[in-house]
Amino acid sequence: MRKITLYSQDLTFLSKALLENLFPKPIIGELLVYDDLKNENSVLYFQEDYYQKLTSAINEKYIMGEFMKSNSEKEWNHLMHSINSADTNNDDVSTLKSYWLSIDPTKPKTGIDKEALSKILLTDFNVYKTAQAKYPVLRKNLEEVYLGHNIECNWYLIKIDRHIETNSAMVTKIDALPAITLINKYGFQIENIQVFKAWKTDNIVVSITVE
């Protein structure tokens, strides 16, 4: 396996890239993580096949000038150099968890994970007292429920979008009920819901404004 320690900035950009499908997502077990909460970093362990696939995709984006075109060229380059510097090791990883954006091949790539939603609804939502505490958990919940969707969860605005697939049974809609249910559970009031096709992309979007 390959091992690398990534700090908060690199972790943020890696998650962003995986969420937006800029880099290939790992299958469960291909990317393992140990979170060092005290130092706000994570130690990542890559299976060799996935590591080669990931670094190839990152280097391709770099060669094509994609990082240079962005407003965060320095940060993307730093992530690339960090991942490329991963060392080979034989650490015991039997107790580590898969990276949170790993794909479960037994589940559909796009759709609603009803089992995950049911488990989430059994949790105690009252432990989150402030909006600042609620938003990160709400976003994580939405990512667990909406498979194959991109999730944005900013102050007062929640967006769920996915690529419009040819001949898809959900080509003209996204099921917003799970999101509405979770938003209500966290105590937010919904002001407005819009469904539209994203500008310049073949994505369908549900935009939910809350207060």
C-alpha positions, 0 to 999 in steps of 0.5 A: 500500500501507499501511505501519505499524511494530508492536512486539512487543505489537501483533504478539502481539495481531494474531497472536492475533486472526488465529489465533482468526479474530477478524479476517480472515486475509490471502491470501498477498501481501496482508500483507507483513512486514519483521522488524527483529530488532534492535529487536524490531518489524516493518514491515507492508505492507498491500494496500489491499483487505485493509487496508480489510477488516481495519480494518473488522473491527477497528472493528466489534469496537470498536463492539460493545464486544468489546475492553471486555469482554476483560481486555486492553482497553488492548492491543486499543485500542492495536492498533486505533489503531496499524493505523488510523494506517498511512500510504500509501507506495510502498516497494519490497516485492518482496523481502519475505515474506508474513505468517506467518498468510497463507492460501495459496488453493491449499491446503485451508482445513482439513486436514493439509499433508503437504508442509509436514510432510515439509519440516519433518522434513528439518530438523535438530532437534538445534540446539534444546537447551532446552525454551524454544528448542523450544516456539516452533519446535514451535508454528510447525511445528504451525501450518504442518502443521495448516491451519485449526486453532488451536494452543496450545503452552504449557509441557508442554501442547499443544492443537490444535483446530478448528471442527466442520464439518457433514458433515465427513469429520473431524467426530469426530476430528483426526489427531494423528499429525503432532503426535505425530511432531513432538513426538517429534522435539523430544525431548519425552515424551508423557504423555497424549493426550485428544480432546474437544469444547470446552466452550461451543463447537463445536470438537473438541480434541486435548490432549497433555501432555508432559514 
